[in-house]
């Protein structure tokens, strides 16, 4: 951080000059300095330690005297431990990609609960070939339960599946509690790659929308 401060000439500056330069210094500090004790209007309050390349904090807030405000983080952002980065966001091992405007292309909502992870997502399946609707690191989660809702035009279908993988070569699912408003819209399958477990939707119709809520367990 660099402060741009006016030069003070004690030999030639008059009282008006000194007053104006003092105000410039105050304005510069107010707009560039982050306080670590009490916030002033527009500042960010940090409870913790800030250095050139590290921030250790138990509280980070914006606004004035507890009034909520927006904190904007720009440029390249890396938050370690849970590892969030831009334009690729990794949350507890589940990777989401973003386009050039950093808009998440797959709106995955993840919540970590102890040794389990809940995931919700919606995927468009436009073709008639098996399509990946979810994947995750196979070493992180060995089993899971999915509730699916599939739509194609006016047709509706819902089911649940149980998934298990051996953490190595094999993954399999069983499908049950199947309901259709008209015709069956597809089935589900799974496999393991070198790193991930993949859940596939195998469509019977084109132009499907597949939504799911899943609980994965280590």
Beta strands, then each sheet from edge to edge (+ up, - down):
strand 1: 44-50
strand 2: 55-62
strand 3: 78-79
strand 4: 84-85
strand 5: 89-91
strand 6: 94-96
strand 7: 109-113
strand 8: 116-125
strand 9: 131-137
strand 10: 143-152
strand 11: 155-165
strand 12: 171-180
strand 13: 186-192
strand 14: 196-203
strand 15: 208-217
sheet 1: 1+ 2-
sheet 2: 3+ 4-
sheet 3: 5+ 6-
sheet 4: 7+ 8- 15+ 10- 11+ 12-
sheet 5: 9+ 14- 13+
end
